[in-house]
Amino acid sequence: MEKKRSTFRHAGILFLLIFCLCFAGKSNVHAASGVKYTTSKVDKSKTYGSLKAKVYYKRVTLKGSTSAIKKINKSITSEVNTFLKSSTADTLYDYASAAGSSGSNDTYRYSATSKVTYNKNGIISIRVKTYWYAGGVSNTDIYGLTYDLKTGKKLNLVQVCKGNAATVKAKVVAKIQADSDSSSMDWTTINNYLPKKMKFYLNANGKAVVCFAPYEINTGGWARTYTINSKYS
């Protein structure tokens, strides 16, 4: 009788050990579906007299040495360089130089800050917020960078949503139509917009947040966003 009890105990311990190993294995797979990363600031700020021109990009850099990770980091670097070397940055420097020479002690700014909003299921999505101020009305914008961690490819809106391009476009249009100021929207621009070209990022719940720049589809110096379901929500 005691031998049978010992056998049952050993069987129970073995079953528990196997269960724990399986569970741990699943957890490791889930953790591996994301990626570690760091954030840093690329600063191109200048001073003109007593006026500061803050120009910078707070970027995300993925950790790892795979070809996919290198490809993604190269893409992000390209985004950073395009932002900091743009005509918009040059214009801010020009405005700052003129204002600084006249004795202004204001602070002008052209900046971008990045935040990882989704990092699982083999996908990383980064939300980028930009800000412009040069003594007049400030403008803010939002856009996203979303990548496949296995291939390193940048993904478009249709690739992360269910259905074809027409289906995805219809979902975005429906959200815009439900907006309180839909009657004043630039529907020519909206109707001609290809969904693959729409800017977006995935939020923490895996939903796609579609972004339109200031003045792109309506008046106002701020970004407009519309959230739709994706394959990951």
Beta strands, then each sheet from edge to edge (+ up, - down):
strand 1: 37-43
strand 2: 46-48
strand 3: 51-62
strand 4: 107-120
strand 5: 123-133
strand 6: 139-148
strand 7: 199-202
strand 8: 208-212
strand 9: 224-228
sheet 1: 1+ 3- 2+
sheet 2: 1+ 3- 4- 5+ 6-
sheet 3: 7+ 8- 9+
end
